[in-house]
């Protein structure tokens, strides 16, 4: 079971939608169970409409349910962290037990906005949000991924995704699993980004892309060129 | 005149070669004028051979000369900084006068290597090497560019380049000039990366690419996808 902790935000909604569309059962987690249920119902409707409209086989789409974060963490095989960075520590501190032994995918890019300057990376003492999550969840396998993928595009099921998902982790099996999950979303390519210490560089690509988006009025993504497929 | 301060290293050699090939006259600068002259002679030979071998018109390639850094800075219209980060401050402190009013292109990605961890970004108090250079050269127009371009590939004149050059600067005219210079190197595309504060994110892409290169045994580059040409 894939769960999205803080999954009512744009990145969580988008990833849950795309992975349910690929046949995965997902749980949207939120501090507020009712809000999670509302988001799950909205996404289910969107998923069923898009399955009817397109060549996606509606029999094969996954189920989307809602729950509070704590119950969602308990049911997770793989838990995606899709909260703003400020919420990471309060979210994770009470969940270290529930997430022990599980794969935790950190999607967070610590970022703030400043008038006249645009998006700015927020410094993290541990190096990156992903490394901080690993410190807070010592018995989980933290994998950093999907930070650079446009939440807006993920939420539009008919929009073709583009670009690479650079995946950083110190746990080989967990990394391989997340690389496989990435391939379930059409046109996204997983790239092995090495150890979790490299997550810092990937997280900081997000404010760069946000600023480029504003200059060019686009939804940009990155691609690592030179990899032989 | 384009000059490459610390231009005897791989990034300086490579950029000088490619821009001379595009018809620009260049000066290689070094602490040691004799070493600069040797590098200039080597690059000239490489350039003339590649011009003879290919469809490059040898009459149109630029001249490559060598000089000590101080004289090179004095002759520069555009000065490229192609030293390792550790050498930036001692290089620039005595050159603030010679570089006043000029465009200074900072190619430096502050980086060190650690056994078992690979490339690691070196933290810079000013935010980035480029912002530090702007503080050291208050009367120059600093532009951050080319940090992510493979020095190995630049030095092989018959290798097709790939990827984007994300260009960050607070001086609009200087940025436009460096975007035009980028377009002189076939297959490199300039991307407007916004203000100099964004140079930090671009500089940190370099250690990520270096680590990806080691995993995949390639020379990688980045491309910003989603920009309409």
Interface residues (C-beta under 8 A of the other chain):
Chain A: X117 X118 X120 X121 X162 X163 X166 X191 X192 X193 X194 X195 X197 X198 X200 X201 X202 X204 X205 X207 X208 X209 X211 X212 X214 X215 X216 X218 X219 X220 X221 X222 X223 X224 X225 X226 X227 X228
Chain B: X117 X118 X120 X121 X162 X163 X166 X191 X192 X193 X194 X195 X197 X198 X200 X201 X202 X204 X205 X207 X208 X209 X211 X212 X214 X215 X216 X218 X219 X220 X221 X222 X223 X224 X225 X226 X227 X228
